[in-house]
Amino acid sequence: MSVVQKGKRLFSKGYGVVDHELNLPVDANNTVFRIASVSKVFTAVAAIQFVKQGEIYFQDNVETYLDGYKITNSHNTPVTIEQLLTQTKV
């Protein structure tokens, strides 16, 4: 974990182990983790910030923001921002 402010690292610490068999600890400076599904959280937070600023709305059709890309959708209603964020169907 690291805390960064204005491009400068203020704090760094590793938690847990990299290898359970060898009991090697996480090194905050050298251990690499795959981001995997964690990026969903950042995307959701950014979307909510845009909603709070009035830039987008939860009920907006996502195709509005996809530069002409059309989503294959078997329903008669558009896929909304809210449905993507909550992973729900029409």
PyMOL commands that set and color helices and strands:
alter all, ss='L'
color gray80, all
select helices_A, chain A and resi 38-52+62-65+81-86
alter helices_A, ss='H'
color red, helices_A
select strands_A, chain A and resi 2-5+8-12+17-19+24-25
alter strands_A, ss='S'
color yellow, strands_A
deselect
rebuild
show_as cartoon
